[in-house]
């Protein structure tokens, strides 16, 4: 018989179903490890799956007391603290909260959130572990790295070039382009200017009329590397990286970030920024008493009363994320430096600049698990339910996890894996949770990673290669 007609003796069963299909799930929707990695493509750990209702109170607090207050108001809050009220360790959802807060701010640069009062961007900064960010200049380096790793320089340069074109050629088609990414691509391309017969040197001269740009030093990377019409070039992000890399004095680097970059962003139409600092305690954890005081003095200078443009207008607004008890680490330094008078970290009464990050409860646990399940349902039929978990099971998971978000998700992952073994169980109830609890303890202090703790490209070093 022809080999084409012969059949194998071993054949597949025709009634096989996928591992999680019993539960109406495409795959296990919960993260196998309680981490947050915004660079990951897996939405279970990059912050894309996020239940906003859980942190509505904290979000509204920031919107009402920070973002909706006009940046032009000289009394607007420049420093705030997101303080964990629970002593159960890491994993309470602060990193995921920051990712989503940053995304909301940057979506329309705060214009939607502030009723058009403010145009602000947001950056996430996470001090490095092991004491590598204990000095203020290292903290400043992280801020500049965050700027480089965003698209802010490209966006700002494109804004300035587009504004110049609107003055020189008010009927040009580019002015009707709404796609920000396409605008950046076109306005960063020298060939596009040549094809459209737009002189780069003419654009440069028009940008120089900007009142903020006029205050920048002549060697600032906004300016052309060859300021003649014959050799006119477009400044890039790498020019900024080179410039910063070649600054040798600490004071000049601080001046660049809190004076010159503020003027640059102001020239590009921004009137503020929100710097979200995750795991702030990694700084004082490794500082001596003198270093803590010096750091606080530097922070006070750049935010409030130094000779920087930032301290005059309050362009950068800092939100420091603190785990419970961190205040004790810096109370003395804040008092000795005068920071306690500006933005008390241990106020005697409820204060607008303090954002308590409360412990989750049963309702939050239900919302959290529902959100993850919904993202991986094969057919949700428009229903918002907990299946295969029962409400009693989720309540038990919450209690066993001390209502720690990371532990809730990890336990849910483990229980679903256990239920899918051998003959899958259709429902995960309280009895099943109690029978299978405690097999894998979670050390969320070591497993959770912050929003900026992944490998990133060193753009300063890359620009010099």
Secondary structure by P-SEA (a helix, b strand, c coil): cccccccccccccccccccccccccccccccccccccccccccccccccccccccaaaaaaaaaccccccccccccccbbbbcccccccccccaaaaaaaaaaaaacccccccccccccbbbbbbbcccccccccaaaaaaaaaaaaaacaaaaaaaaaaaaaaaaaacccccccccccaaaaaaaaacaaaaaaacccaaaaaaaaaacccccccccccccccccccccbbbbbcaaaaaaaaaacccaaaaaaaaacaaaaaaaaacccbbbbbbcccccccccccaaaaaaaaaaaaaacccccccccccccbbbbbbbccccccccaaaaaaaccccccccccccccccccccccccaaaaaaaaaaaaaacccccccccccccccaaaaaaaaaaacccaaaaaaaaaaaaaaaacccccccccaaaaaaccccccccccccccccccccccaaaaaaac
